């Protein structure tokens, strides 16, 4: 199996190993936070809590994180780089970080996009460039396909955007998606193991100094969060099959960034085929860069967002 086909298992396993410690803790809330507290504010939409951070002024840019992660992956560095020019909103995706899941059976990219669409409307965001990393790119694509009036442009960073060959999703997900499975997995993960595993996610670049302490290693392997993430990945491929069939209809500007050394999400399976299908896409291949593009190449990431904003002719919202 190619590295591209291994995406779902390798990503979840890497993030699982790079995550929290509690074997039986309930999902964190704003009133009962984990060791890593929430950074932002909360909305309640259709009875479900959503955590977000917003800063800066200017045209709207929305950031959507990857599998098992949380918005701290962006607030570690990228939001500060953008906030001098844009109003930046980063969300914890439903079921992850401090946001509640939408369905017990797992939230598809379309489900998550619909919830984020409601949140954007509540926050007064009329049109925005939406940036998605890894799994978050699938949510960004679903948002653009299903709610086109809000999405002025897209940026995908090492995005999971095309369906992988059928039958390659590991049975591990059925186990991890169960209550017992998620509890057992977390019971055997220590913080030392988490820190040792984190470089796999960044390879061949190093983990930025201070990242492990900042990102919240106690969140992603919280059993409830692990279970929600595994269920999301379990539902991902059918959504990508349906979504990719509609990509040709998407005429908004799309900036695609992908590293040639990405061993988590393969460029040959995702970025290159999507760039060939989308009518208004620009693919930037980053030689020797791995999966964490926004950390490894922050200036290139900022430049891609600037291009998407310019191509979309996005202006500040009064």
N, C-alpha and C positions, 0 to 999 in steps of 0.2 A: 504494500500500500504506500502511495506517495505521501510526502509530507502534507500536501494540500488535502488529501483525503483523510488524514488523521486529525484535521483541525478540531472537531468538537471534543474528542477525548483529550487530546494534548492540551488544549486550552483550559478545559475545566480542571484537569489533573494538575496542571501547573499552577493555576490560581488556587486550587484547593490546597496544594502543598504550600502555597505562599500566603496562607490565610490563617484564620483564627483557631482558637484553642478549646472552646467550651463544648463538651460532648452533649449537653442536654439543655442548653440555654434556650429560652424562647427568643423569637425575633426581637431585636431592639426597637424601642419606640422613643419618641422625644421625651417622654416622661420617665422611661427606664432605659437610659442609654447604655450601650456597651462601653468597654474601656475607651474606645474611640468615640467621642461625642459627635452629634450632628453639627455641621458647620453653618447651615443656612436656616431657611424658613420652611413652613409646611402649608400645603393646600389640602383640603379634603374635597375630593371629586367623586361623586356617586358613591359616597361612603367609604372611599379608600384614600389613605394618607399618601401624599407625595412630597418628597423632600427635594429642595432645590436651593441653589446659590445663585444670586444675581449681583453683578457689579459692573461699573463702568457706564459710559454714555455713548450714544451713537447708533448706527445701524445695528439691528439685532443679529446676534450669532448664538446659536444653540448648540451645546455639546452633549453627546450621548456616548457613554462609556461602554466597555466591552463586557464579556461574559464574567460573571461572578464578582465584578469589580464594583466601584462606587465613584461618585463624583470627585472624590479626593485625588483620583488619578489625574484629573484636569487641574484642580486647584493647587496641586503641588507646584506647577510652573506656568501652564498654558494660559489660564485665565488672566493672570497678571500681565502676560505679554500682550493680551488682546484688549484689556480693559481701558487702555489709553486711547483707543480708537472706536471701540464698540461697546454696546450694552450686551454683556455676555451672561447667558443663563445656562447653568449646568444642572442636569437632573440626575438623581438616583433613579435608575430604571425601575419599573414596578417589580416588586419582589426582592430587590437588592438594596444594599445600604439601609437607609431608613424609610424606604418606600414600601408600601404594602402590595402584595400580589393582587391580581385582579380575579384570577380563577384558581381553584384548587388543583385543577388538572394541568396547569401550565399556561403561561401567557405567550401567545404567538407575537411575532414582530408587528402584525397588524393590530392586535389588542393593545400592545404597548404604545404604538403610534397614535391610536385613538385617544388614549389617556393623556399623552403628552400634548396632543392637539387641544384637548379640553383645558389643560394647564396653561398653554400659551395664550388661549383666548382669555382665560381668567386674569392673566398677567398683563393683558393689553398689548401683546405682541401680534402685530398684524401681518408682517412679512419678515422672513428671516432666512439667513443661510444656515443650514443644519449640517453639523459636522458629526460624523459617526466613526468611532474606532472599533475595529474587529466586529463582534456581534452587533455593536451599536450602529454599524453601517447598514445592517439589514433593517433595523428599526427606522433609520433615516430614509432608506429607500421606500419602505412601506408608507411612511408619512408623506413623501412626495407623490406617490402613486394614488393614495386614497384621499389626501387633503391638499390638493395642489394650490389652492388659493393662498395658503399660509407659507409655503416653501418656495422661496425665490431662487434658491440655488443649493447645491449639495457639495460637501467635501467628504470623501471616504478615505480613511486612514487604515491601511492594512485590512480592508473591509471583507467580511464574509457576505458575499452578494450573489453568488451563483450556487446552484445545487451540486453537491458532490455525488459520486456514483452511488446508486442505491445499494443498500445492504451493508455499508461500511461503518455505520454508527455502532459503536461498541455496546454490548449488553450491560456494561458497567452503569449506563444511564438508568436502566430500570431499577438497579439496586440503589444507586445514589438518590433517585427520586423518591424512594420510600422513606418513611419515618425512621425505621430501624436502620436502614442502610446509611442514611445521612448521619445518624448518631454514632454508628460504629466507625465510619470514616473519620469523623472529627475526634473520636476517642484516641485514635492512633497517631494524630498529628501533633507535634510539639512545635513551639516557636523556633527552636533551633532548626528543625527540619524545614519549616517554612522559609526561614532566611536562606538556608542552603539551596532551596529550590528556586527562589526568585530569579537568580541569574539566567535560568533556562528561558524565561519569558523575554528577557532583554537581549540575549545572545544574537550577534557577536559583540554587541556594545555592552559596557558595564552598567550595573544598576546605579542610578544617580545617588550621590551621597545624601543620606537622610531620607530617602524614599521609603525604605522599609519601616522606619519609625513613624512616618507621616501617614501613609496610605491607609492604615487601619487593618492590621493583620488579624484582628479579632472578629472582623465582620464576615468575610466571605465563607468561612467554614462554620459559622453559626448554623446548626442543623436546618433551621427553617430557611435560611438563605441558600444554603447548598442545595436543598431539595427544590426550591423555586428555580434556581439556575439550571439544574439538571433537567427539570421538566421543560424549561424554555428551549434548551438545546434539543431535547427530544422532539419538539414540535417545529424545529427550524427548517429542516429540509423540505417538507411539503409546502411551507410558505414560500420558500425560494423558488420552487418549481413554478408555482402560480405567479409569483411576482416577476420572475425573469421573463416570462412570456409576454409581459406588458411593458418591458423596458423600452421598446422601440417607440412607444407613445409618449415617452417622457422627454420633453424638449427644453426643459430648464437647463442652465449651465451646471455641469458636474465636473469637479476637479477630483481626480483619482490619484492618490499617492500610495505607492506600495514598494517595499524594499525587496531587492533581489535575493537577499539572504534571510528572508522570513521563513523560518521552519515551522511556524505555527499555522499560518494561513498562506498557502502557496499562491504566488503571483500568476502561475500558469492556469490555475483553475478558477481564479476569481477576477483579479484586476484586468488581465489582458482580454479574456472573453467578454467581460462587461463593457470595456472600452470599445470593443468592436461592434457592440449592439446598440449602445446609447447614441442617439443622433447628435448630441451636443456635449460630448465628454472629452476631457483632455487627461491623458495618462502621463504621470511623471514617475519614472522608475528610478529608485534610489539605489545606486550600486553599493553593495556591501552593507546595507542597512537591514536590520531585523524587524521584529514585529512592533516594537514600541516607537513608532516613527516620531510622535510628538515629543518624545524625550530625546531620541537620538538625533533628530534633525529639526529642532524647534523653529529655526529661521525659515526653512523650506516649508514647514507646516504653516507658519504665519503668512508666507508669500502665497500659498495656495488659497488660504482663506481670503486674503486681500483680492486675489484674482476673481474668486467666486463672487465676492461682494461687488466688485467693479463690473463684472460681466452681467450680474443681475440688476445693475443700476439701482442698488439698494441705497436708500437715504435714511437719515435719522427720522424716527417717528415722533411727531409732536403730540 
